[in-house]
Amino acid sequence: MSEVIIYVSLNRKGRLEYRDSEGHKGEHIVTHAKHDCKIVWKLDKCSRISEITGIKLKGDLSILNGKPRKVDFNQWEVYASDKEEGELTYAIEFEMCKDINELNDENQKLKDPDLPLLRIP
């Protein structure tokens, strides 16, 4: 069974940045996952984030087998559907590390048109 990992961190501007196992990197990436693939959101090394507290999804939820579930403070996962195709956006809810100054940062909102995208297949 295949696996796609989406690493999450805060950049120097205090905005979420993503890096996936497909080689995409940036504030707004498109990640492709295959059917029955495990999709993992995980804190990147030196992420400046202490915990992922939630993942909000918007779009075609039928492409996933349920909702993402928390595995650990730094990891959430869900499986892609075995048949459905489509795409959805996601917003990561998080807590910053205590030693990070507030940089006018707030969690991304679902209405943000430039949220990262998950596409199957």
C-alpha positions in Angstrom: 0.0 0.0 0.0 1.4 3.4 -0.9 1.8 6.4 1.3 1.9 10.1 0.8 3.4 12.3 3.5 2.7 16.0 3.8 5.2 17.8 6.1 4.0 21.0 7.8 6.1 23.9 9.2 6.0 27.6 9.7 8.1 29.7 7.4 10.0 32.9 8.4 6.9 35.0 7.6 4.9 33.0 10.1 2.8 31.3 7.4 2.3 27.5 7.0 4.5 25.9 4.5 4.2 22.4 3.1 6.6 19.8 1.7 5.3 16.5 0.4 6.9 13.1 -0.4 6.3 13.9 -4.1 8.8 16.7 -4.0 6.4 19.7 -3.9 7.2 22.5 -1.5 5.6 25.9 -0.7 2.6 27.6 0.9 0.2 26.3 -1.7 1.0 22.8 -3.0 -1.0 20.2 -4.9 -0.4 16.7 -3.7 -1.6 13.6 -5.7 -2.5 10.4 -3.9 -3.5 7.1 -5.4 -6.6 5.0 -4.5 -6.2 3.2 -1.1 -3.2 5.4 -0.3 -2.4 6.4 3.2 -2.2 10.2 3.5 -0.2 11.5 6.4 0.2 15.1 7.7 3.3 15.3 9.8 5.3 18.1 11.5 8.5 18.8 9.6 11.9 18.9 11.4 12.4 22.3 13.0 8.8 23.1 12.1 8.3 25.9 14.8 5.0 24.1 15.5 4.4 22.2 18.8 1.3 20.3 17.7 -1.1 19.8 14.9 -4.5 20.2 16.6 -6.8 19.6 13.6 -7.3 19.3 9.9 -10.3 21.0 8.3 -11.4 19.7 4.9 -13.4 21.4 2.2 -14.4 19.8 -1.1 -15.2 16.3 -2.3 -15.0 14.3 1.0 -16.0 11.1 -0.8 -12.4 10.8 -2.0 -11.4 9.8 1.6 -12.3 6.9 3.8 -13.5 9.0 6.7 -11.9 12.0 8.4 -8.2 12.4 9.3 -7.4 11.1 12.7 -4.8 12.1 15.2 -2.0 9.5 15.6 0.3 11.5 17.7 0.9 15.2 18.6 2.8 15.6 15.3 0.9 13.3 12.9 -2.6 12.9 11.5 -3.6 10.3 8.8 -6.5 9.1 6.6 -6.8 6.7 3.7 -7.9 7.6 0.2 -11.0 6.0 -1.2 -10.6 2.9 -3.3 -12.8 4.2 -6.1 -13.7 7.9 -5.9 -11.8 10.6 -7.7 -11.7 14.3 -7.0 -10.0 17.0 -5.0 -10.3 18.9 -1.7 -8.5 21.6 0.1 -7.3 21.4 3.7 -6.4 23.8 6.5 -4.1 22.8 9.3 -4.9 23.9 12.8 -1.9 24.1 15.1 -0.2 25.4 18.1 3.1 27.3 17.7 6.1 26.5 19.8 6.1 28.6 23.0 9.5 30.2 22.1 8.1 31.6 18.8 7.0 35.2 18.8 3.6 36.0 17.4 4.3 37.2 13.9 0.7 38.4 13.2 0.0 34.7 12.4 -3.3 33.0 12.7 -4.4 29.6 11.5 -5.4 29.5 7.8 -9.1 29.8 7.3 -11.1 27.6 4.9 -12.3 30.6 2.9 -8.6 31.3 1.9 -8.6 30.7 -1.9 -5.0 29.5 -1.8 -5.2 26.5 0.6 -3.1 23.4 -0.3 -4.9 20.9 -2.5 -5.2 17.1 -2.3 -6.1 15.3 -5.5 -7.0 11.7 -6.1 -5.8 10.1 -8.3 
